[in-house]
């Protein structure tokens, strides 16, 4: 019995790129369901890999009034 030639990861990615959005979602769901759940260490490592190491802007403010125009919004509600 002849063995099937193996596909490279690049070939699989090229084929996946040709799938419709719905078929990609099906493929993604299938791949995720066959993976064992992440350990706590793996989840922490994945979370840390997403952290951006940038300084906070000097204009940043924790005050709500700097983020939302509540006075204007309250005036609009009173007009209604």
PDB file with one MODEL, atoms N, CA, C and O in Angstrom:
MODEL        1
ATOM      1  N   UNK A   1       0.844  -1.184   0.000  1.00  0.00           N
ATOM      2  CA  UNK A   1       0.000   0.000   0.000  1.00  0.00           C
ATOM      3  C   UNK A   1       0.884   1.240   0.000  1.00  0.00           C
ATOM      4  O   UNK A   1       1.781   1.374   0.833  1.00  0.00           O
ATOM      5  N   UNK A   2       0.630   2.126  -0.920  1.00  0.00           N
ATOM      6  CA  UNK A   2       1.437   3.342  -1.043  1.00  0.00           C
ATOM      7  C   UNK A   2       1.018   4.341   0.023  1.00  0.00           C
ATOM      8  O   UNK A   2      -0.159   4.458   0.365  1.00  0.00           O
ATOM      9  N   UNK A   3       2.002   5.053   0.537  1.00  0.00           N
ATOM     10  CA  UNK A   3       1.693   6.081   1.539  1.00  0.00           C
ATOM     11  C   UNK A   3       1.368   7.389   0.831  1.00  0.00           C
ATOM     12  O   UNK A   3       1.899   7.682  -0.240  1.00  0.00           O
ATOM     13  N   UNK A   4       0.499   8.157   1.440  1.00  0.00           N
ATOM     14  CA  UNK A   4       0.131   9.448   0.874  1.00  0.00           C
ATOM     15  C   UNK A   4       1.259  10.444   1.125  1.00  0.00           C
ATOM     16  O   UNK A   4       1.866  10.433   2.195  1.00  0.00           O
ATOM     17  N   UNK A   5       1.542  11.296   0.160  1.00  0.00           N
ATOM     18  CA  UNK A   5       2.563  12.322   0.419  1.00  0.00           C
ATOM     19  C   UNK A   5       2.059  13.301   1.478  1.00  0.00           C
ATOM     20  O   UNK A   5       0.891  13.690   1.477  1.00  0.00           O
ATOM     21  N   UNK A   6       2.935  13.681   2.355  1.00  0.00           N
ATOM     22  CA  UNK A   6       2.558  14.600   3.431  1.00  0.00           C
ATOM     23  C   UNK A   6       2.532  16.018   2.913  1.00  0.00           C
ATOM     24  O   UNK A   6       3.318  16.396   2.044  1.00  0.00           O
ATOM     25  N   UNK A   7       1.610  16.805   3.463  1.00  0.00           N
ATOM     26  CA  UNK A   7       1.504  18.220   3.095  1.00  0.00           C
ATOM     27  C   UNK A   7       2.332  19.040   4.071  1.00  0.00           C
ATOM     28  O   UNK A   7       2.469  18.688   5.243  1.00  0.00           O
ATOM     29  N   UNK A   8       2.872  20.121   3.577  1.00  0.00           N
ATOM     30  CA  UNK A   8       3.598  21.031   4.456  1.00  0.00           C
ATOM     31  C   UNK A   8       2.597  21.984   5.108  1.00  0.00           C
ATOM     32  O   UNK A   8       1.464  22.127   4.649  1.00  0.00           O
ATOM     33  N   UNK A   9       3.028  22.617   6.162  1.00  0.00           N
ATOM     34  CA  UNK A   9       2.176  23.596   6.841  1.00  0.00           C
ATOM     35  C   UNK A   9       1.834  24.734   5.876  1.00  0.00           C
ATOM     36  O   UNK A   9       0.707  25.229   5.873  1.00  0.00           O
ATOM     37  N   UNK A  10       2.800  25.145   5.064  1.00  0.00           N
ATOM     38  CA  UNK A  10       2.551  26.222   4.108  1.00  0.00           C
ATOM     39  C   UNK A  10       1.442  25.835   3.122  1.00  0.00           C
ATOM     40  O   UNK A  10       0.603  26.669   2.780  1.00  0.00           O
ATOM     41  N   UNK A  11       1.433  24.582   2.664  1.00  0.00           N
ATOM     42  CA  UNK A  11       0.387  24.131   1.749  1.00  0.00           C
ATOM     43  C   UNK A  11      -0.981  24.141   2.435  1.00  0.00           C
ATOM     44  O   UNK A  11      -1.982  24.520   1.827  1.00  0.00           O
ATOM     45  N   UNK A  12      -1.017  23.731   3.683  1.00  0.00           N
ATOM     46  CA  UNK A  12      -2.277  23.723   4.429  1.00  0.00           C
ATOM     47  C   UNK A  12      -2.789  25.151   4.614  1.00  0.00           C
ATOM     48  O   UNK A  12      -3.985  25.408   4.478  1.00  0.00           O
ATOM     49  N   UNK A  13      -1.885  26.072   4.924  1.00  0.00           N
ATOM     50  CA  UNK A  13      -2.273  27.476   5.102  1.00  0.00           C
ATOM     51  C   UNK A  13      -2.804  28.042   3.790  1.00  0.00           C
ATOM     52  O   UNK A  13      -3.796  28.771   3.789  1.00  0.00           O
ATOM     53  N   UNK A  14      -2.155  27.715   2.671  1.00  0.00           N
ATOM     54  CA  UNK A  14      -2.628  28.191   1.366  1.00  0.00           C
ATOM     55  C   UNK A  14      -4.041  27.677   1.087  1.00  0.00           C
ATOM     56  O   UNK A  14      -4.879  28.419   0.576  1.00  0.00           O
ATOM     57  N   UNK A  15      -4.308  26.421   1.418  1.00  0.00           N
ATOM     58  CA  UNK A  15      -5.642  25.862   1.221  1.00  0.00           C
ATOM     59  C   UNK A  15      -6.660  26.526   2.153  1.00  0.00           C
ATOM     60  O   UNK A  15      -7.780  26.828   1.742  1.00  0.00           O
ATOM     61  N   UNK A  16      -6.265  26.748   3.403  1.00  0.00           N
ATOM     62  CA  UNK A  16      -7.172  27.384   4.363  1.00  0.00           C
ATOM     63  C   UNK A  16      -7.517  28.805   3.927  1.00  0.00           C
ATOM     64  O   UNK A  16      -8.634  29.271   4.155  1.00  0.00           O
ATOM     65  N   UNK A  17      -6.566  29.495   3.301  1.00  0.00           N
ATOM     66  CA  UNK A  17      -6.823  30.857   2.821  1.00  0.00           C
ATOM     67  C   UNK A  17      -7.887  30.883   1.725  1.00  0.00           C
ATOM     68  O   UNK A  17      -8.510  31.918   1.493  1.00  0.00           O
ATOM     69  N   UNK A  18      -8.096  29.762   1.057  1.00  0.00           N
ATOM     70  CA  UNK A  18      -9.084  29.690  -0.020  1.00  0.00           C
ATOM     71  C   UNK A  18     -10.496  29.384   0.491  1.00  0.00           C
ATOM     72  O   UNK A  18     -11.458  29.440  -0.275  1.00  0.00           O
ATOM     73  N   UNK A  19     -10.619  29.066   1.765  1.00  0.00           N
ATOM     74  CA  UNK A  19     -11.924  28.717   2.329  1.00  0.00           C
ATOM     75  C   UNK A  19     -12.799  29.951   2.491  1.00  0.00           C
ATOM     76  O   UNK A  19     -12.304  31.070   2.629  1.00  0.00           O
ATOM     77  N   UNK A  20     -14.102  29.728   2.474  1.00  0.00           N
ATOM     78  CA  UNK A  20     -15.041  30.813   2.761  1.00  0.00           C
ATOM     79  C   UNK A  20     -14.967  31.129   4.259  1.00  0.00           C
ATOM     80  O   UNK A  20     -14.395  30.362   5.034  1.00  0.00           O
ATOM     81  N   UNK A  21     -15.539  32.243   4.650  1.00  0.00           N
ATOM     82  CA  UNK A  21     -15.535  32.635   6.059  1.00  0.00           C
ATOM     83  C   UNK A  21     -16.208  31.572   6.924  1.00  0.00           C
ATOM     84  O   UNK A  21     -15.721  31.247   8.007  1.00  0.00           O
ATOM     85  N   UNK A  22     -17.323  31.034   6.448  1.00  0.00           N
ATOM     86  CA  UNK A  22     -18.048  30.015   7.208  1.00  0.00           C
ATOM     87  C   UNK A  22     -17.207  28.748   7.362  1.00  0.00           C
ATOM     88  O   UNK A  22     -17.144  28.155   8.439  1.00  0.00           O
ATOM     89  N   UNK A  23     -16.558  28.340   6.255  1.00  0.00           N
ATOM     90  CA  UNK A  23     -15.729  27.131   6.315  1.00  0.00           C
ATOM     91  C   UNK A  23     -14.497  27.331   7.202  1.00  0.00           C
ATOM     92  O   UNK A  23     -14.054  26.398   7.872  1.00  0.00           O
ATOM     93  N   UNK A  24     -13.950  28.541   7.206  1.00  0.00           N
ATOM     94  CA  UNK A  24     -12.816  28.821   8.105  1.00  0.00           C
ATOM     95  C   UNK A  24     -13.248  28.684   9.560  1.00  0.00           C
ATOM     96  O   UNK A  24     -12.512  28.146  10.387  1.00  0.00           O
ATOM     97  N   UNK A  25     -14.459  29.178   9.869  1.00  0.00           N
ATOM     98  CA  UNK A  25     -14.961  29.069  11.238  1.00  0.00           C
ATOM     99  C   UNK A  25     -15.154  27.614  11.626  1.00  0.00           C
ATOM    100  O   UNK A  25     -14.841  27.226  12.752  1.00  0.00           O
ATOM    101  N   UNK A  26     -15.668  26.800  10.703  1.00  0.00           N
ATOM    102  CA  UNK A  26     -15.831  25.366  10.964  1.00  0.00           C
ATOM    103  C   UNK A  26     -14.473  24.719  11.213  1.00  0.00           C
ATOM    104  O   UNK A  26     -14.315  23.931  12.146  1.00  0.00           O
ATOM    105  N   UNK A  27     -13.488  25.057  10.372  1.00  0.00           N
ATOM    106  CA  UNK A  27     -12.135  24.506  10.543  1.00  0.00           C
ATOM    107  C   UNK A  27     -11.545  24.927  11.881  1.00  0.00           C
ATOM    108  O   UNK A  27     -10.962  24.107  12.590  1.00  0.00           O
ATOM    109  N   UNK A  28     -11.692  26.189  12.226  1.00  0.00           N
ATOM    110  CA  UNK A  28     -11.156  26.690  13.492  1.00  0.00           C
ATOM    111  C   UNK A  28     -11.799  25.985  14.677  1.00  0.00           C
ATOM    112  O   UNK A  28     -11.109  25.591  15.617  1.00  0.00           O
ATOM    113  N   UNK A  29     -13.117  25.826  14.636  1.00  0.00           N
ATOM    114  CA  UNK A  29     -13.829  25.128  15.713  1.00  0.00           C
ATOM    115  C   UNK A  29     -13.344  23.692  15.831  1.00  0.00           C
ATOM    116  O   UNK A  29     -13.131  23.188  16.934  1.00  0.00           O
ATOM    117  N   UNK A  30     -13.173  23.045  14.705  1.00  0.00           N
ATOM    118  CA  UNK A  30     -12.706  21.654  14.697  1.00  0.00           C
ATOM    119  C   UNK A  30     -11.294  21.545  15.283  1.00  0.00           C
ATOM    120  O   UNK A  30     -11.020  20.658  16.092  1.00  0.00           O
ATOM    121  N   UNK A  31     -10.412  22.439  14.876  1.00  0.00           N
ATOM    122  CA  UNK A  31      -9.041  22.409  15.390  1.00  0.00           C
ATOM    123  C   UNK A  31      -8.993  22.691  16.887  1.00  0.00           C
ATOM    124  O   UNK A  31      -8.233  22.057  17.619  1.00  0.00           O
ATOM    125  N   UNK A  32      -9.802  23.640  17.339  1.00  0.00           N
ATOM    126  CA  UNK A  32      -9.809  23.983  18.763  1.00  0.00           C
ATOM    127  C   UNK A  32     -10.401  22.854  19.597  1.00  0.00           C
ATOM    128  O   UNK A  32      -9.988  22.649  20.738  1.00  0.00           O
ATOM    129  N   UNK A  33     -11.355  22.127  19.049  1.00  0.00           N
ATOM    130  CA  UNK A  33     -11.983  21.055  19.820  1.00  0.00           C
ATOM    131  C   UNK A  33     -11.066  19.851  19.976  1.00  0.00           C
ATOM    132  O   UNK A  33     -11.261  19.037  20.879  1.00  0.00           O
ATOM    133  N   UNK A  34     -10.071  19.729  19.110  1.00  0.00           N
ATOM    134  CA  UNK A  34      -9.155  18.593  19.199  1.00  0.00           C
ATOM    135  C   UNK A  34      -7.940  18.905  20.068  1.00  0.00           C
ATOM    136  O   UNK A  34      -7.127  18.022  20.342  1.00  0.00           O
ATOM    137  N   UNK A  35      -7.817  20.161  20.502  1.00  0.00           N
ATOM    138  CA  UNK A  35      -6.687  20.555  21.339  1.00  0.00           C
ATOM    139  C   UNK A  35      -7.020  20.344  22.810  1.00  0.00           C
ATOM    140  O   UNK A  35      -8.139  20.628  23.238  1.00  0.00           O
ATOM    141  N   UNK A  36      -6.063  19.850  23.583  1.00  0.00           N
ATOM    142  CA  UNK A  36      -6.328  19.740  25.019  1.00  0.00           C
ATOM    143  C   UNK A  36      -6.422  21.140  25.631  1.00  0.00           C
ATOM    144  O   UNK A  36      -5.812  22.078  25.120  1.00  0.00           O
ATOM    145  N   UNK A  37      -7.180  21.287  26.718  1.00  0.00           N
ATOM    146  CA  UNK A  37      -7.288  22.618  27.341  1.00  0.00           C
ATOM    147  C   UNK A  37      -5.922  23.107  27.822  1.00  0.00           C
ATOM    148  O   UNK A  37      -5.052  22.316  28.185  1.00  0.00           O
ATOM    149  N   UNK A  38      -5.761  24.411  27.814  1.00  0.00           N
ATOM    150  CA  UNK A  38      -4.504  25.000  28.264  1.00  0.00           C
ATOM    151  C   UNK A  38      -4.344  24.852  29.774  1.00  0.00           C
ATOM    152  O   UNK A  38      -5.314  24.907  30.530  1.00  0.00           O
ATOM    153  N   UNK A  39      -3.107  24.665  30.185  1.00  0.00           N
ATOM    154  CA  UNK A  39      -2.827  24.651  31.625  1.00  0.00           C
ATOM    155  C   UNK A  39      -2.808  26.093  32.115  1.00  0.00           C
ATOM    156  O   UNK A  39      -2.800  27.027  31.313  1.00  0.00           O
ATOM    157  N   UNK A  40      -2.801  26.267  33.409  1.00  0.00           N
ATOM    158  CA  UNK A  40      -2.750  27.621  33.982  1.00  0.00           C
ATOM    159  C   UNK A  40      -1.498  28.347  33.515  1.00  0.00           C
ATOM    160  O   UNK A  40      -1.550  29.535  33.197  1.00  0.00           O
ATOM    161  N   UNK A  41      -0.372  27.640  33.472  1.00  0.00           N
ATOM    162  CA  UNK A  41       0.882  28.261  33.039  1.00  0.00           C
ATOM    163  C   UNK A  41       0.806  28.690  31.577  1.00  0.00           C
ATOM    164  O   UNK A  41       1.310  29.753  31.213  1.00  0.00           O
ATOM    165  N   UNK A  42       0.172  27.861  30.733  1.00  0.00           N
ATOM    166  CA  UNK A  42       0.033  28.203  29.320  1.00  0.00           C
ATOM    167  C   UNK A  42      -0.884  29.404  29.135  1.00  0.00           C
ATOM    168  O   UNK A  42      -0.618  30.261  28.292  1.00  0.00           O
ATOM    169  N   UNK A  43      -1.966  29.476  29.918  1.00  0.00           N
ATOM    170  CA  UNK A  43      -2.865  30.622  29.831  1.00  0.00           C
ATOM    171  C   UNK A  43      -2.171  31.902  30.264  1.00  0.00           C
ATOM    172  O   UNK A  43      -2.343  32.948  29.639  1.00  0.00           O
ATOM    173  N   UNK A  44      -1.385  31.825  31.334  1.00  0.00           N
ATOM    174  CA  UNK A  44      -0.645  33.004  31.808  1.00  0.00           C
ATOM    175  C   UNK A  44       0.380  33.432  30.766  1.00  0.00           C
ATOM    176  O   UNK A  44       0.532  34.624  30.500  1.00  0.00           O
ATOM    177  N   UNK A  45       1.086  32.466  30.174  1.00  0.00           N
ATOM    178  CA  UNK A  45       2.074  32.786  29.144  1.00  0.00           C
ATOM    179  C   UNK A  45       1.401  33.445  27.942  1.00  0.00           C
ATOM    180  O   UNK A  45       1.941  34.396  27.375  1.00  0.00           O
ATOM    181  N   UNK A  46       0.224  32.948  27.548  1.00  0.00           N
ATOM    182  CA  UNK A  46      -0.494  33.535  26.419  1.00  0.00           C
ATOM    183  C   UNK A  46      -0.941  34.946  26.757  1.00  0.00           C
ATOM    184  O   UNK A  46      -0.845  35.841  25.918  1.00  0.00           O
ATOM    185  N   UNK A  47      -1.431  35.160  27.975  1.00  0.00           N
ATOM    186  CA  UNK A  47      -1.845  36.496  28.402  1.00  0.00           C
ATOM    187  C   UNK A  47      -0.656  37.452  28.405  1.00  0.00           C
ATOM    188  O   UNK A  47      -0.766  38.576  27.913  1.00  0.00           O
ATOM    189  N   UNK A  48       0.465  37.024  28.947  1.00  0.00           N
ATOM    190  CA  UNK A  48       1.657  37.888  28.997  1.00  0.00           C
ATOM    191  C   UNK A  48       2.172  38.217  27.604  1.00  0.00           C
ATOM    192  O   UNK A  48       2.744  39.286  27.393  1.00  0.00           O
ATOM    193  N   UNK A  49       1.977  37.309  26.650  1.00  0.00           N
ATOM    194  CA  UNK A  49       2.445  37.576  25.292  1.00  0.00           C
ATOM    195  C   UNK A  49       1.634  38.687  24.631  1.00  0.00           C
ATOM    196  O   UNK A  49       2.079  39.261  23.636  1.00  0.00           O
ATOM    197  N   UNK A  50       0.455  39.001  25.163  1.00  0.00           N
ATOM    198  CA  UNK A  50      -0.401  40.040  24.587  1.00  0.00           C
ATOM    199  C   UNK A  50      -0.219  41.395  25.255  1.00  0.00           C
ATOM    200  O   UNK A  50      -0.810  42.381  24.814  1.00  0.00           O
ATOM    201  N   UNK A  51       0.577  41.461  26.297  1.00  0.00           N
ATOM    202  CA  UNK A  51       0.780  42.715  27.013  1.00  0.00           C
ATOM    203  C   UNK A  51       1.691  43.621  26.186  1.00  0.00           C
ATOM    204  O   UNK A  51       2.734  43.193  25.693  1.00  0.00           O
ATOM    205  N   UNK A  52       1.283  44.857  26.046  1.00  0.00           N
ATOM    206  CA  UNK A  52       2.067  45.836  25.299  1.00  0.00           C
ATOM    207  C   UNK A  52       2.892  46.642  26.290  1.00  0.00           C
ATOM    208  O   UNK A  52       2.361  47.174  27.265  1.00  0.00           O
ATOM    209  N   UNK A  53       4.169  46.727  26.040  1.00  0.00           N
ATOM    210  CA  UNK A  53       5.069  47.430  26.947  1.00  0.00           C
ATOM    211  C   UNK A  53       5.267  48.867  26.455  1.00  0.00           C
ATOM    212  O   UNK A  53       6.329  49.220  25.941  1.00  0.00           O
ATOM    213  N   UNK A  54       4.226  49.685  26.620  1.00  0.00           N
ATOM    214  CA  UNK A  54       4.291  51.084  26.234  1.00  0.00           C
ATOM    215  C   UNK A  54       3.938  51.953  27.433  1.00  0.00           C
ATOM    216  O   UNK A  54       3.101  51.571  28.251  1.00  0.00           O
ATOM    217  N   UNK A  55       4.562  53.105  27.542  1.00  0.00           N
ATOM    218  CA  UNK A  55       4.215  53.996  28.661  1.00  0.00           C
ATOM    219  C   UNK A  55       2.810  54.558  28.470  1.00  0.00           C
ATOM    220  O   UNK A  55       2.332  54.700  27.345  1.00  0.00           O
ATOM    221  N   UNK A  56       2.161  54.873  29.578  1.00  0.00           N
ATOM    222  CA  UNK A  56       0.835  55.486  29.541  1.00  0.00           C
ATOM    223  C   UNK A  56       0.997  56.945  29.124  1.00  0.00           C
ATOM    224  O   UNK A  56       1.925  57.626  29.559  1.00  0.00           O
ATOM    225  N   UNK A  57       0.106  57.403  28.295  1.00  0.00           N
ATOM    226  CA  UNK A  57       0.155  58.769  27.791  1.00  0.00           C
ATOM    227  C   UNK A  57       0.081  59.768  28.942  1.00  0.00           C
ATOM    228  O   UNK A  57      -0.672  59.552  29.892  1.00  0.00           O
ATOM    229  N   UNK A  58       0.846  60.853  28.875  1.00  0.00           N
ATOM    230  CA  UNK A  58       0.786  61.865  29.939  1.00  0.00           C
ATOM    231  C   UNK A  58      -0.584  62.539  30.012  1.00  0.00           C
ATOM    232  O   UNK A  58      -0.937  63.100  31.050  1.00  0.00           O
ATOM    233  N   UNK A  59      -1.361  62.495  28.927  1.00  0.00           N
ATOM    234  CA  UNK A  59      -2.687  63.100  28.922  1.00  0.00           C
ATOM    235  C   UNK A  59      -3.740  62.193  29.545  1.00  0.00           C
ATOM    236  O   UNK A  59      -4.891  62.607  29.688  1.00  0.00           O
ATOM    237  N   UNK A  60      -3.378  60.963  29.923  1.00  0.00           N
ATOM    238  CA  UNK A  60      -4.342  60.025  30.483  1.00  0.00           C
ATOM    239  C   UNK A  60      -4.894  60.550  31.801  1.00  0.00           C
ATOM    240  O   UNK A  60      -4.166  61.133  32.604  1.00  0.00           O
ATOM    241  N   UNK A  61      -6.182  60.338  32.012  1.00  0.00           N
ATOM    242  CA  UNK A  61      -6.832  60.779  33.241  1.00  0.00           C
ATOM    243  C   UNK A  61      -7.781  59.695  33.733  1.00  0.00           C
ATOM    244  O   UNK A  61      -8.450  59.034  32.939  1.00  0.00           O
ATOM    245  N   UNK A  62      -7.831  59.521  35.048  1.00  0.00           N
ATOM    246  CA  UNK A  62      -8.771  58.588  35.651  1.00  0.00           C
ATOM    247  C   UNK A  62     -10.134  59.247  35.903  1.00  0.00           C
ATOM    248  O   UNK A  62     -11.095  58.566  36.259  1.00  0.00           O
ATOM    249  N   UNK A  63     -10.215  60.562  35.720  1.00  0.00           N
ATOM    250  CA  UNK A  63     -11.459  61.288  36.000  1.00  0.00           C
ATOM    251  C   UNK A  63     -12.486  61.060  34.899  1.00  0.00           C
ATOM    252  O   UNK A  63     -12.185  61.220  33.716  1.00  0.00           O
ATOM    253  N   UNK A  64     -13.694  60.686  35.293  1.00  0.00           N
ATOM    254  CA  UNK A  64     -14.771  60.441  34.339  1.00  0.00           C
ATOM    255  C   UNK A  64     -15.078  61.682  33.509  1.00  0.00           C
ATOM    256  O   UNK A  64     -15.361  61.581  32.315  1.00  0.00           O
ATOM    257  N   UNK A  65     -15.024  62.831  34.129  1.00  0.00           N
ATOM    258  CA  UNK A  65     -15.372  64.068  33.414  1.00  0.00           C
ATOM    259  C   UNK A  65     -14.425  64.323  32.239  1.00  0.00           C
ATOM    260  O   UNK A  65     -14.796  65.007  31.285  1.00  0.00           O
ATOM    261  N   UNK A  66     -13.199  63.775  32.300  1.00  0.00           N
ATOM    262  CA  UNK A  66     -12.256  63.934  31.202  1.00  0.00           C
ATOM    263  C   UNK A  66     -12.560  62.994  30.047  1.00  0.00           C
ATOM    264  O   UNK A  66     -12.108  63.225  28.926  1.00  0.00           O
ATOM    265  N   UNK A  67     -13.312  61.950  30.303  1.00  0.00           N
ATOM    266  CA  UNK A  67     -13.629  60.958  29.272  1.00  0.00           C
ATOM    267  C   UNK A  67     -15.016  61.155  28.683  1.00  0.00           C
ATOM    268  O   UNK A  67     -15.228  60.905  27.496  1.00  0.00           O
ATOM    269  N   UNK A  68     -15.969  61.603  29.509  1.00  0.00           N
ATOM    270  CA  UNK A  68     -17.359  61.720  29.080  1.00  0.00           C
ATOM    271  C   UNK A  68     -17.858  63.126  29.329  1.00  0.00           C
ATOM    272  O   UNK A  68     -17.513  63.758  30.328  1.00  0.00           O
ATOM    273  N   UNK A  69     -18.656  63.596  28.429  1.00  0.00           N
ATOM    274  CA  UNK A  69     -19.230  64.939  28.561  1.00  0.00           C
ATOM    275  C   UNK A  69     -20.589  64.801  29.237  1.00  0.00           C
ATOM    276  O   UNK A  69     -21.622  64.980  28.591  1.00  0.00           O
ATOM    277  N   UNK A  70     -20.600  64.483  30.539  1.00  0.00           N
ATOM    278  CA  UNK A  70     -21.848  64.251  31.259  1.00  0.00           C
ATOM    279  C   UNK A  70     -22.716  65.496  31.338  1.00  0.00           C
ATOM    280  O   UNK A  70     -23.942  65.393  31.294  1.00  0.00           O
ATOM    281  N   UNK A  71     -22.101  66.677  31.455  1.00  0.00           N
ATOM    282  CA  UNK A  71     -22.894  67.895  31.559  1.00  0.00           C
ATOM    283  C   UNK A  71     -23.687  68.119  30.285  1.00  0.00           C
ATOM    284  O   UNK A  71     -24.861  68.484  30.341  1.00  0.00           O
ATOM    285  N   UNK A  72     -23.059  67.904  29.138  1.00  0.00           N
ATOM    286  CA  UNK A  72     -23.750  68.077  27.856  1.00  0.00           C
ATOM    287  C   UNK A  72     -24.835  67.026  27.707  1.00  0.00           C
ATOM    288  O   UNK A  72     -25.943  67.325  27.262  1.00  0.00           O
ATOM    289  N   UNK A  73     -24.514  65.799  28.079  1.00  0.00           N
ATOM    290  CA  UNK A  73     -25.491  64.714  27.980  1.00  0.00           C
ATOM    291  C   UNK A  73     -26.673  64.972  28.898  1.00  0.00           C
ATOM    292  O   UNK A  73     -27.817  64.712  28.524  1.00  0.00           O
ATOM    293  N   UNK A  74     -26.409  65.482  30.100  1.00  0.00           N
ATOM    294  CA  UNK A  74     -27.501  65.794  31.035  1.00  0.00           C
ATOM    295  C   UNK A  74     -28.368  66.915  30.465  1.00  0.00           C
ATOM    296  O   UNK A  74     -29.585  66.893  30.651  1.00  0.00           O
ATOM    297  N   UNK A  75     -27.772  67.902  29.770  1.00  0.00           N
ATOM    298  CA  UNK A  75     -28.528  68.976  29.149  1.00  0.00           C
ATOM    299  C   UNK A  75     -29.402  68.456  28.029  1.00  0.00           C
ATOM    300  O   UNK A  75     -30.534  68.910  27.858  1.00  0.00           O
ATOM    301  N   UNK A  76     -28.879  67.492  27.253  1.00  0.00           N
ATOM    302  CA  UNK A  76     -29.669  66.914  26.165  1.00  0.00           C
ATOM    303  C   UNK A  76     -30.846  66.137  26.717  1.00  0.00           C
ATOM    304  O   UNK A  76     -31.932  66.167  26.138  1.00  0.00           O
ATOM    305  N   UNK A  77     -30.651  65.442  27.825  1.00  0.00           N
ATOM    306  CA  UNK A  77     -31.740  64.661  28.432  1.00  0.00           C
ATOM    307  C   UNK A  77     -32.813  65.597  28.969  1.00  0.00           C
ATOM    308  O   UNK A  77     -33.999  65.272  28.909  1.00  0.00           O
ATOM    309  N   UNK A  78     -32.416  66.759  29.496  1.00  0.00           N
ATOM    310  CA  UNK A  78     -33.386  67.710  30.028  1.00  0.00           C
ATOM    311  C   UNK A  78     -34.209  68.343  28.905  1.00  0.00           C
ATOM    312  O   UNK A  78     -35.367  68.705  29.109  1.00  0.00           O
ATOM    313  N   UNK A  79     -33.603  68.478  27.706  1.00  0.00           N
ATOM    314  CA  UNK A  79     -34.301  69.062  26.565  1.00  0.00           C
ATOM    315  C   UNK A  79     -35.359  68.119  25.998  1.00  0.00           C
ATOM    316  O   UNK A  79     -36.315  68.564  25.363  1.00  0.00           O
ATOM    317  N   UNK A  80     -35.191  66.839  26.224  1.00  0.00           N
ATOM    318  CA  UNK A  80     -36.089  65.856  25.598  1.00  0.00           C
ATOM    319  C   UNK A  80     -37.466  65.847  26.206  1.00  0.00           C
ATOM    320  O   UNK A  80     -38.324  65.073  25.781  1.00  0.00           O
TER     321      UNK A  80
ENDMDL
END
